[in-house]
């Protein structure tokens, strides 16, 4: 009986401490580890959320860019971090559900993380330099057929969604282009503007100002609908490629062992700041959608996408570094 009472007191104390912990959280700055260089949509998602969430939580939220390894560097840091809610992963879907199918020696598994909330969702756009003689996707395909191997397309890394989108277009259009991988969208965009590569695929946010200035031209968007921020740009389906529809999401994850009450509080706080019309408007202007999803919804999406991309990678014969 004495042992039972001791166990009961210990359990009650643990439960009380757990609840109190979530109520007190956070008591110090939070870090969002980002698996890409500054300048891409993953980075933008992290900075948009950090800026809004900091004041709501009463603590600063720091963005720490750790590019490389198809997202494995950032994922490994968060996987090994204390599961106390102070080190979180702002993850890009390409790294979360595509890269694992390409990597032979995996440094992390889906089970190492628990979903907190989806933040942004965005289709890919097909972007060319203004000096590429193609005003439409059909013209780009015709040019690629007439000049096999002359078009270089940039991606944010081997096995990234940009790489996969390029490979899917090559397959579906029967063309050959040269893939040039970078460590993130930011460096890929720099070389696209400098003329080292002729085109790329990616979510719209990093490209919008260069599209507006006329340096870059958008040929198509891979979403089911046109983007509100690019109303004149047809979807890939409208441009003749109905199967070219990969989309991206950018979501917050925590180490798997983080207490569920902290995860629930954090997710609720993210939902609150994302409900602000100014947050939604900023996302729309950038060519993305503020798309909050609960931990359960995000978990279901991760599992479905993971299974779907396994098939795509197998049929595309794509390999990582």
Long-range contacts (C-beta under 8 A, 24 or more apart in sequence): 18-259, 18-261, 19-261, 21-259, 21-261, 21-262, 22-259, 22-261, 22-262, 22-264, 22-265, 25-85, 25-262, 25-265, 25-266, 26-57, 26-58, 26-59, 26-85, 26-86, 27-59, 28-59, 28-86, 29-59, 29-60, 29-61, 29-62, 29-86, 30-57, 30-59, 30-60, 30-61, 30-62, 30-85, 30-86, 30-87, 30-88, 31-61, 31-62, 31-63, 31-64, 31-86, 31-87, 31-88, 32-61, 32-62, 32-63, 32-64, 32-88, 32-89, 32-90, 32-252, 33-64, 33-66, 33-74, 33-77, 33-78, 33-87, 33-88, 33-89, 33-90, 34-63, 34-64, 34-65, 34-66, 34-74, 34-90, 35-66, 35-67, 35-71, 35-73, 35-74, 35-75, 35-89, 35-90, 35-91, 35-92, 35-95, 36-65, 36-67, 36-71, 36-92, 36-156, 36-183, 36-184, 36-185, 36-186, 37-65, 37-67, 37-183, 37-184, 37-185, 37-186, 37-187, 38-65, 38-186, 39-184, 39-185, 39-186, 39-187, 39-189, 39-206, 40-92, 40-156, 40-184, 40-185, 40-186, 40-189, 40-202, 40-203, 40-205, 40-206, 41-92, 41-120, 41-122, 41-185, 41-202, 41-203, 41-204, 41-205, 41-206, 41-248, 41-250, 41-286, 41-288, 42-90, 42-91, 42-92, 42-185, 42-250, 43-184, 43-186, 44-120, 44-205, 44-206, 44-286, 45-90, 45-119, 45-120, 45-250, 45-288, 46-90, 48-119, 48-120, 48-279, 48-282, 48-283, 49-90, 49-119, 49-252, 49-270, 49-273, 49-274, 52-273, 52-274, 52-276, 52-279, 53-269, 53-270, 53-273, 56-269, 56-272, 56-273, 57-269, 63-90, 67-183, 67-184, 68-183, 69-107, 70-95, 70-99, 70-102, 70-103, 70-157, 70-158, 70-159, 70-160, 70-320, 70-321, 71-95, 71-96, 71-99, 72-99, 72-103, 72-106, 72-107, 72-108, 75-107, 75-108, 75-112, 75-113, 76-107, 76-108, 78-113, 78-253, 78-254, 78-255, 79-107, 79-108, 79-112, 79-113, 79-255, 81-255, 82-255, 83-254, 83-255, 83-256, 83-257, 83-258, 83-259, 84-258, 84-262, 85-254, 85-258, 85-259, 85-262, 85-263, 85-266, 87-255, 88-116, 88-252, 88-253, 88-254, 88-266, 89-113, 89-252, 89-253, 89-254, 90-119, 90-250, 90-251, 90-252, 91-250, 91-251, 91-252, 91-253, 92-161, 92-248, 92-250, 93-161, 93-248, 93-249, 93-250, 93-251, 93-305, 94-156, 94-159, 94-160, 94-161, 94-162, 94-164, 94-248, 95-160, 96-251, 96-253, 96-302, 96-306, 97-302, 97-305, 97-306, 97-308, 97-309, 98-159, 98-160, 98-161, 98-164, 98-309, 98-312, 98-313, 99-159, 99-160, 99-320, 100-306, 101-159, 101-309, 101-310, 101-313, 101-314, 102-158, 102-159, 102-313, 102-318, 102-319, 102-320, 103-159, 103-320, 110-302, 110-303, 110-306, 111-256, 112-255, 112-256, 113-253, 113-254, 113-255, 113-256, 114-253, 114-254, 114-255, 114-256, 114-258, 114-263, 114-295, 115-251, 115-252, 115-253, 115-295, 115-298, 115-299, 115-302, 116-251, 116-252, 116-253, 116-254, 116-263, 116-266, 116-267, 116-270, 116-295, 116-298, 117-251, 117-252, 117-266, 117-267, 117-270, 117-271, 117-274, 117-292, 117-293, 117-294, 117-295, 117-298, 118-249, 118-250, 118-251, 118-252, 118-291, 118-292, 118-293, 118-297, 118-298, 118-301, 119-250, 119-251, 119-252, 119-270, 119-274, 119-290, 119-291, 119-292, 120-249, 120-250, 120-283, 120-288, 120-289, 120-290, 120-291, 121-247, 121-248, 121-249, 121-250, 121-288, 121-289, 121-291, 122-203, 122-204, 122-205, 122-247, 122-248, 122-249, 122-250, 122-287, 122-288, 122-289, 123-203, 123-204, 123-221, 123-222, 123-223, 123-227, 123-245, 123-246, 123-247, 123-248, 124-161, 124-162, 124-165, 124-201, 124-202, 124-203, 124-221, 124-222, 124-246, 124-247, 124-248, 125-201, 125-202, 125-203, 125-204, 125-207, 125-218, 125-220, 125-221, 125-222, 125-227, 125-230, 125-233, 125-287, 126-165, 126-169, 126-199, 126-201, 126-218, 126-219, 126-220, 126-221, 126-222, 126-236, 127-192, 127-199, 127-200, 127-201, 127-202, 127-207, 127-211, 127-216, 127-217, 127-218, 127-219, 128-198, 128-199, 128-216, 128-217, 128-219, 129-192, 129-193, 129-195, 129-198, 129-199, 129-215, 129-216, 129-217, 130-214, 130-215, 130-216, 130-217, 131-195, 132-198, 132-199, 132-217, 134-219, 135-217, 135-219, 136-219, 136-239, 137-219, 137-220, 137-234, 137-236, 137-239, 137-240, 137-241, 138-239, 138-240, 140-199, 140-219, 141-173, 141-175, 144-173, 144-175, 144-176, 144-177, 145-173, 145-174, 145-175, 148-175, 148-176, 149-176, 149-177, 149-178, 151-177, 151-178, 151-198, 151-199, 152-177, 152-178, 152-179, 152-180, 152-196, 152-197, 152-198, 152-199, 153-177, 153-178, 153-179, 153-180, 153-197, 153-198, 153-199, 153-200, 153-201, 154-180, 154-181, 154-182, 154-188, 154-189, 154-191, 154-192, 154-196, 154-197, 154-199, 154-200, 155-179, 155-180, 155-181, 155-182, 155-188, 155-200, 155-201, 156-181, 156-182, 156-183, 156-184, 156-185, 156-188, 156-202, 157-181, 157-182, 157-183, 157-184, 157-321, 158-318, 158-319, 158-320, 158-321, 159-313, 159-318, 159-319, 159-320, 161-201, 161-246, 161-248, 162-188, 162-200, 162-201, 162-202, 163-318, 164-246, 164-309, 164-312, 164-313, 164-316, 164-318, 165-201, 165-222, 165-244, 165-246, 166-201, 167-316, 167-318, 168-243, 168-244, 168-246, 168-312, 168-316, 169-201, 169-241, 169-244, 171-316, 172-241, 172-243, 172-244, 173-241, 181-321, 192-216, 203-248, 203-287, 203-288, 204-229, 204-230, 204-286, 204-287, 204-288, 205-286, 205-287, 205-288, 207-287, 208-285, 208-286, 208-287, 222-246, 222-247, 223-247, 227-287, 228-284, 229-284, 229-285, 229-286, 229-287, 230-287, 249-291, 249-301, 250-288, 251-293, 251-298, 263-295, 264-295, 267-294, 267-295
